[in-house]
């Protein structure tokens, strides 16, 4: 069984709305629909997402095309940034750099990278422990925790060097049985998603 970890694509940024409640924007919805018709999702038989709006919307769009009802889990959520809420892009990038560079420190009151990694790894293992799906598994989440999950699966130190490309809507894939990472981040539209890299 292959496990795809997909980060939600582009969102409607609104500083007046809590970040976990942001929705996909027009481009993000269009890209989610692309996923639903991509060859790599043809074998997906289960979808599990973060409870955050943008991830749940992504999962719902894909699930509707595949005839699947996504499951949502709180422990799949992005690292807790509620201490700061919305940050302007330049400030966000600075804080995010520090978040990855100092994984055992709470930067600006954020959940630590180490704690977020432990949570998302535990969530993924819990989903996998629930048994075979009769096909592939799609996890829909977020960039930071997705990077932390991939880093753990690769057995590498936490580093932003492995962060997804800007814009979201990227996938990494691993084999459920062996834990072997088939490929690191690829745009969801890439022909090599799900293939051994």
C-alpha positions as CSV (number, residue, x, y, z in Angstrom):
1,X,0.0,0.0,0.0
2,X,1.2,3.4,-0.9
3,X,0.6,6.4,1.4
4,X,0.3,9.8,-0.2
5,X,0.7,12.9,2.0
6,X,-0.8,15.8,0.3
7,X,-0.6,19.4,1.5
8,X,-3.6,21.6,0.9
9,X,-3.2,23.9,-2.1
10,X,-3.6,27.7,-2.2
11,X,-5.9,29.4,0.4
12,X,-7.9,32.6,0.7
13,X,-5.7,34.6,3.1
14,X,-7.9,36.7,5.5
15,X,-6.2,38.2,8.6
16,X,-9.7,38.7,10.2
17,X,-10.3,34.9,10.2
18,X,-8.3,32.4,12.3
19,X,-5.8,30.7,10.2
20,X,-7.2,27.1,10.8
21,X,-10.5,28.4,9.4
22,X,-9.1,29.6,6.1
23,X,-10.7,28.1,3.0
24,X,-9.2,27.2,-0.3
25,X,-9.2,30.0,-2.9
26,X,-10.2,29.5,-6.6
27,X,-6.8,28.3,-7.6
28,X,-6.7,25.9,-4.6
29,X,-10.1,24.4,-5.4
30,X,-9.1,24.0,-9.1
31,X,-5.9,22.1,-8.1
32,X,-7.8,19.9,-5.7
33,X,-10.1,18.9,-8.6
34,X,-6.9,18.1,-10.6
35,X,-5.9,15.7,-7.9
36,X,-9.3,13.9,-8.0
37,X,-8.7,13.1,-11.7
38,X,-5.0,12.3,-11.5
39,X,-3.7,8.8,-12.2
40,X,-1.9,8.5,-8.9
41,X,-5.2,8.7,-6.8
42,X,-6.9,5.9,-8.8
43,X,-6.0,3.3,-6.1
44,X,-6.9,5.4,-3.1
45,X,-9.5,3.7,-0.9
46,X,-9.3,5.9,2.2
47,X,-8.8,9.6,2.8
48,X,-7.8,11.0,6.2
49,X,-7.3,14.7,6.7
50,X,-6.6,17.4,9.2
51,X,-9.8,19.0,10.7
52,X,-8.6,22.5,9.5
53,X,-10.9,23.9,6.9
54,X,-8.5,24.1,4.0
55,X,-7.3,20.5,4.4
56,X,-10.9,19.2,5.0
57,X,-12.1,21.1,1.9
58,X,-9.3,19.5,-0.2
59,X,-10.1,16.1,1.1
60,X,-13.8,16.6,0.4
61,X,-13.3,17.7,-3.2
62,X,-11.1,14.6,-3.8
63,X,-13.4,12.3,-2.0
64,X,-16.4,13.4,-3.9
65,X,-14.8,12.4,-7.2
66,X,-13.6,9.0,-5.8
67,X,-16.9,8.2,-4.0
68,X,-15.1,8.3,-0.6
69,X,-16.1,10.1,2.6
70,X,-12.9,11.6,4.2
71,X,-12.2,11.2,7.9
72,X,-10.9,14.2,9.8
73,X,-8.5,14.1,12.8
74,X,-7.5,16.9,15.1
75,X,-4.0,15.3,15.5
76,X,-3.3,15.8,11.8
77,X,-3.5,19.6,12.1
78,X,-0.8,22.1,11.4
79,X,1.7,23.1,14.1
80,X,-0.2,25.3,16.6
81,X,0.5,28.9,15.7
82,X,-2.4,30.4,17.7
83,X,0.0,32.4,19.9
84,X,0.7,34.8,17.0
85,X,-2.3,34.2,14.6
86,X,-1.8,35.7,11.2
87,X,1.7,37.0,10.5
88,X,2.6,39.1,7.5
89,X,4.5,37.0,4.9
90,X,8.0,38.3,5.7
91,X,7.5,37.9,9.4
92,X,6.0,34.5,9.0
93,X,9.0,33.3,7.0
94,X,11.4,34.5,9.7
95,X,9.4,32.8,12.5
96,X,9.1,29.6,10.4
97,X,12.9,29.6,9.8
98,X,13.4,29.7,13.6
99,X,10.7,27.0,14.2
100,X,12.7,24.5,12.1
101,X,16.1,25.7,13.2
102,X,15.3,25.3,16.9
103,X,12.9,22.3,17.1
104,X,12.9,22.1,20.9
105,X,12.1,25.7,21.5
106,X,8.7,27.4,21.3
107,X,9.3,30.2,18.9
108,X,6.9,33.1,19.4
109,X,4.7,30.8,21.5
110,X,4.2,28.3,18.6
111,X,4.1,24.6,19.3
112,X,7.6,23.3,19.1
113,X,8.7,21.5,15.9
114,X,9.6,18.4,18.0
115,X,6.1,18.3,19.6
116,X,4.4,18.8,16.3
117,X,6.5,16.1,14.7
118,X,5.7,13.6,17.5
119,X,2.0,14.4,17.1
120,X,1.8,14.0,13.4
121,X,3.9,10.8,13.4
122,X,1.7,9.3,16.0
123,X,-1.4,10.3,14.0
124,X,0.0,8.6,10.8
125,X,1.0,5.5,12.7
126,X,-2.4,5.3,14.3
127,X,-4.1,5.5,10.9
128,X,-1.8,2.8,9.5
129,X,-2.4,0.6,12.5
130,X,-6.1,0.6,11.8
131,X,-5.4,-1.9,9.0
132,X,-5.5,-2.5,5.3
133,X,-7.6,-0.2,3.1
134,X,-7.8,-2.5,0.1
135,X,-5.8,0.1,-1.7
136,X,-3.8,3.2,-1.2
137,X,-4.2,5.8,1.6
138,X,-4.3,9.6,1.1
139,X,-3.4,11.8,4.1
140,X,-4.3,15.5,3.5
141,X,-2.6,18.0,5.7
142,X,-0.2,20.9,5.9
143,X,3.3,22.0,4.9
144,X,5.1,22.2,8.2
145,X,3.8,19.0,9.8
146,X,4.0,17.3,6.4
147,X,7.7,18.2,6.3
148,X,8.2,17.0,9.9
149,X,6.5,13.7,9.0
150,X,8.6,13.2,5.9
151,X,11.8,14.0,7.9
152,X,10.9,11.4,10.5
153,X,10.1,8.8,7.8
154,X,13.5,9.6,6.2
155,X,15.3,9.3,9.6
156,X,16.8,12.8,9.1
157,X,17.1,15.7,11.5
158,X,14.4,18.4,11.5
159,X,15.3,21.0,8.9
160,X,13.5,23.5,6.7
161,X,15.8,22.4,3.9
162,X,13.2,19.6,3.3
163,X,10.2,22.0,3.4
164,X,7.7,21.9,0.6
165,X,7.9,24.4,-2.2
166,X,5.9,27.6,-1.8
167,X,2.2,27.6,-2.6
168,X,1.2,24.2,-1.2
169,X,-0.4,21.4,-3.1
170,X,2.6,19.1,-2.9
171,X,2.9,15.3,-2.3
172,X,5.4,12.9,-0.8
173,X,4.8,9.2,-0.9
174,X,5.9,6.3,1.2
175,X,5.4,2.5,1.2
176,X,3.2,1.6,4.2
177,X,4.9,-1.8,4.8
178,X,8.5,-0.8,4.6
179,X,8.2,2.9,5.5
180,X,10.5,3.6,2.5
181,X,9.9,7.1,1.1
182,X,9.3,6.7,-2.7
183,X,9.8,10.4,-3.4
184,X,10.1,13.7,-1.6
185,X,7.9,16.7,-2.3
186,X,6.4,16.9,-5.9
187,X,3.7,19.2,-7.1
188,X,0.4,17.4,-7.1
189,X,0.2,17.7,-10.9
190,X,3.6,15.9,-11.5
191,X,3.6,12.7,-13.5
192,X,6.0,11.0,-11.1
193,X,3.8,11.3,-7.9
194,X,3.6,7.8,-6.4
195,X,6.5,6.5,-8.4
196,X,9.9,5.3,-7.0
197,X,12.2,8.3,-7.3
